[in-house]
Amino acid sequence: MPDNHEAAQNKSRSRQRFSSLFILSRQCVKDIKRRLPRSRPQRIVLGILLLLGGTMGFLPVLGFWMLPLGVIVLSMDLHPVRRLSRRFSLWYGRRARDRS
């Protein structure tokens, strides 16, 4: 019986971590949206530049952190990117839930 109880507690903790991570990411996205340019073409150019800079993540200033940020910026204006990012987040959520 104690093993089942520990497994249930671990599952509950992992769900709490995932939900808190999801809430934190939503807050970050809201903060990013507030600081972006209002012009749609400028946001698209910024998203593309972030993606291009993210591909050069081996350089000191540019980094792989730019890839998800570029996807977030582009997903505001481009529906195919929004669909892909939503599919990825659902897939990752299911994967994290199944592993716990």
FIROMAR-983438 format. One record per residue (C-alpha): x, y, z; residue in one letter. Coordinates in pm, whole numbers, padded with zeros to 5 digits, always signed. Layout:
// FIROMAR-983438
XYZA/...
// end
This chain:
// FIROMAR-983438
+00000+00000+00000M/+00269+00260+00075P/+00405+00227-00278D/+00066+00317-00426N/+00039+00613-00193H/+00387+00739-00289E/+00308+00693-00657A/-00013+00892-00616A/+00175+01170-00436Q/+00443+01181-00706N/+00176+01199-00976K/+00002+01481-00790S/+00331+01672-00754R/+00413+01638-01122S/+00066+01762-01216R/+00111+02062-00988Q/+00451+02137-01141R/+00312+02114-01493F/+00013+02335-01412S/+00236+02595-01242S/+00472+02587-01542L/+00174+02636-01775F/+00050+02933-01570I/+00399+03085-01566L/+00433+03046-01944S/+00094+03212-01999R/+00203+03505-01782Q/+00527+03536-01980C/+00334+03536-02308V/+00106+03813-02179K/+00412+04015-02077D/+00570+03960-02419I/+00251+04071-02595K/+00250+04396-02400R/+00603+04483-02512R/+00571+04397-02882L/+00522+04653-03159P/+00162+04722-03250R/+00229+04692-03621S/+00167+04343-03763R/+00449+04358-04022P/+00696+04466-03753Q/+00594+04171-03532R/+00637+03928-03822I/+00983+04066-03902V/+01076+04050-03533L/+00958+03688-03510G/+01156+03587-03818I/+01467+03763-03687L/+01431+03584-03354L/+01402+03249-03531L/+01707+03323-03746L/+01904+03435-03442G/+01798+03123-03256G/+01944+02902-03526T/+02282+03056-03443M/+02255+02953-03080G/+02618+02852-03060F/+02719+03219-03065L/+02759+03399-02729P/+02484+03662-02750V/+02242+03483-02975L/+02098+03169-02829G/+01853+02889-02856F/+01626+03084-02622W/+01531+03292-02926M/+01357+03002-03103L/+01055+02966-02871P/+01031+03343-02840L/+01022+03378-03218G/+00750+03113-03241V/+00545+03295-02977I/+00577+03626-03163V/+00490+03471-03499L/+00199+03274-03355S/+00025+03601-03272M/-00018+03684-03640D/+00027+03367-03844L/-00238+03098-03805H/-00024+02804-03927P/+00244+02885-03669V/-00023+02918-03401R/-00165+02577-03491R/+00180+02415-03485L/+00271+02569-03149S/-00064+02461-03004R/-00017+02106-03133R/+00331+02095-02985F/+00214+02221-02646S/-00066+01963-02638L/+00174+01686-02740W/+00425+01791-02476Y/+00154+01812-02210G/+00032+01461-02290R/+00389+01331-02292R/+00465+01487-01954A/+00139+01354-01810R/+00203+01001-01938D/+00556+00992-01802R/+00447+01089-01452S/
// end
